Amino acid sequence: MPVKRNRPGRRIRAALAATATLATAGALVAALPAGATQQDRDRQGQGRYQDVQLLSFNDFHGNLEPPAGSSGQVTEKQPDGTSKAIDAGGVEYLASSLRTARQGHPYSVTAAAGDLVGGSPLLSGLFHDEPTVEAMNKLDLDVTSVGNHEFDEGAEELARLQNGGCHPDAGCYEGGRTFEGADYPYLAANVTDEKTGKPILKPYWVWKNKGVKVGFIGVTLEGTPDIVTADGVKGLEFHDEIETVNKYAKILDKQGVKSIVALIHEGGAPASGDYNYDCDSPGAGDGISGPIVDIAKGITPKVDALVTGHTHQAYVCTIPDPSGKPRMVTSASSFGKVYTDTTLTYDRRTQDIVRTSVKSANHVVARTQPKAADMTELIGRWDKLAAPVANRPVGHISADILGRGAKTPEEPLGDLIADAQLAYGKSLDPKTSLALMNPGGVRSDLVHKASGSEGDGVVTYREAFAVQPFGNTVNLADLTGAQVIEALQQQVSGSNEASPRVLQPSAGLTYTLDMTKTGAARLVVDTVKLNGAAIDPAATYRVAMNAFLAGGGDGFKALGQGRNPFVGADDLKAFGDYLTANSSAQNPIAPPKADRVTILK
C-alpha cells in the first residue's frame, strides 16, 4: 500500500437534503515571471514563487478494468504524420501514473471534471458505483465537479455517494459493510434545489498547503436536464456555467483566495483526435471548437485555468479570457486513459497564479507500467461478488461489433441494439414497425477476443452490461409518420445542430442526411423509407425505444409525444435475449453493415 498523502479536509459532507507517455504539451510561457530569479521559486516553499502541480482527469465512468477494444485506446500522432493506437486505461494503471507523477512534488492536488460514475461497466455499475468511489478514495482524488451522469440515479443517490450509507434498495454489499462515501467533495455550483434556490452540494472548495491556497469551483453543463432522465433531475435547476463560475470566483476573491481553477463538465472538439495534437497550432482548421470555447471566453479572468470534460476528448489549449489574455483549458479523454499534468506557479506575495508561467501536458495512462497492487485487490474483491452474474454467456459474435469505437455516426452495435428492441417490441405488440436507439446509450464495443476463460466470440453478461448499463426500459409508443420525420430532423437541428446525434435505426428504416445544409433541412425527407416504402406523414407507426428517448431525451422532443405508451422490460434483458435467440457457437451474429443512414458531406 502506498503512503497516504496528507490531504486537507478528507471527509467532506454534502449540503443536500435528502510510467506515463508524454502527450500534448502547452505552455503560455514555460519560464519564471519577468524579473524573478531561480531563488524566488524555491520548491521547498521558502521563496516567493511556488510551483503547484495540478493533476486532472474526467469522464472515468466507472472503468475500473481496462476498457476493451478501441474504447481502451488513444491515438498518438507519429513524426511521419500517421496515427498509432496505444492501449490505455484501467484504474490499476491510472493509480500508478498519478502516484508516479506526484513524486518530487510536495505541492500537488488532484482534481476531476465530472462523470466519474454513471454509464459504468458491470464491475462498478452492478454495485451502484460504490467500487469506483472507493477507488477514487484510494488514488487520493482531492475534488471533482459533478457531471450529467452523476444525476443518473437522482440527487438522493448522489448525496449517498458523497456521504455514504447503504443503497436504499440493494442494501449493503460485502457482508453488510456500510459504504463510507467519497473522501473528496463533489462540487455543484450551478445545480440548485428548485424550492430553496440553494446549491445541492458545495459550490466551491479551497485546497491549502503551507500558506498556498487554490480555490476550485465545480459546475456541470447547463443542458444536463436534456440528456438525463426526468427522474434524475427532478426538483433541480441547472444554471448558466459562465454566470455561476463568475459569481463564485468573486466570492472566493473576497475571501482572499486569488488562485482559482474551474472544473467544468462541458467541453470541446479539437481538430484532431490524436492525444498529442498541438491544439494551439495556427493552421487553417486547427484548434478547438464546441461549447467550451464560448464558455472559456466568458469566464472572468479571476479564474486561472479550466479543467473540462464531457466530450471525451484529449486537449491542452489556450483560449483567451474576456481581457484577451490566453488561459489554459484542458481535458483528458475518458475512461482513465489519459491524465493532465499542469504546473501552476503560485506567487506568495499576490496569492495569485502567474498566468504567463502556466504549463500543461497530457499523458497516456499506459498499460506497460506496473499495476497498483491495492487497485488489483479492490478489483478482485468486487469481481468475486459479481462473478456469478457477470460470466454467464448470453450470445456469440463472429467479429468485433463496434459501438463507442465506431468511426462513423451510425454504429454497427447501435443498429444491433435497435434490431433487438424491434424484436422485443414485436413480441409485445406485432404492430411494432421500427425502433430507434440513441447513440449516447451505446457505451462500449462488443469485442470478439475473449476477456476471460469464456472463449473467443462469446458475449458474457458482463460485456453486454458494459454496452447498455443504464437500466432503461424498452417502451412502445404510437407516433405519426410526421413525428418520426420530425424526430429524424431533430438529430441535426435545434440543440443537436452543432453536435448531431444520429439515431441508430432498426433494419428496414433508411434515410439520408445532407450535412452540406443546415438545421432540419439536413434530413432529405423523401429518402425516409421503411422497408422500401416512403414514410406516410399521416399514418401511425408503433415505435420501440428506450425510456430515455421516450421521454424526449437528447433533444428528441418528437419522440416524447407518442400516444398509447407501454413500458416494457429492461433494455439489457431485451438485448441479451436477442443475442441468445439469434446466435450460437455455430452461427454467431455478424456485425451489421451500418448502411441504413447515408450521410452526404
Secondary structure, 3 states (H helix, E strand, C coil): CCCCCCCCCCCCCCCCCCCCEEEEEEECCCCCCCCCCHHHECCCCCCCEEEEEEEEECCCCCCCCCCCHHHHEEEEECCCCCEEEEEECCHHHHHHHHHHHHCCCCCEEEEECCCCCCCCCHHHHCCCCHHHHHHHHHCCCCEEECCHHHHCCCHHHHHHHHHCCCECCCECECCCECCCCCCCCEECCCEEECCCCCECCECEEEEEECCEEEEEEEEECCCHHHHCCHHHHCCEEECCHHHHHHHHHHHHHHCCCCCEEEEEECCCEECCCCCCCCCCCCCCCCCEECHHHHHHHHCCCCCCEEEECCCCCEEEEEEECCCCCEEEEEEECCCCCEEEEEEEEEECCCCEECHHHCEEEEEECECCCCCCHHHHHHHHHHHHHHHHHHCCEEEEECCCECCCCCCCCCCHHHHHHHHHHHHHHHHHCCCEEEEEECHHHCCCCECCCCCCCCCCCEEEHHHHHHHCCCCCEEEEEEEEHHHHHHHHHHCCCHHHCCCCCCCEECCCEEEEEECCCCHHHHEEEEEEEECCEECCCCCEEEEEEEHHHHCCHHHCHHHHHCEEEEEEEEHHHHHHHHHHHHCCCCCCECCCCCCCEEEEC
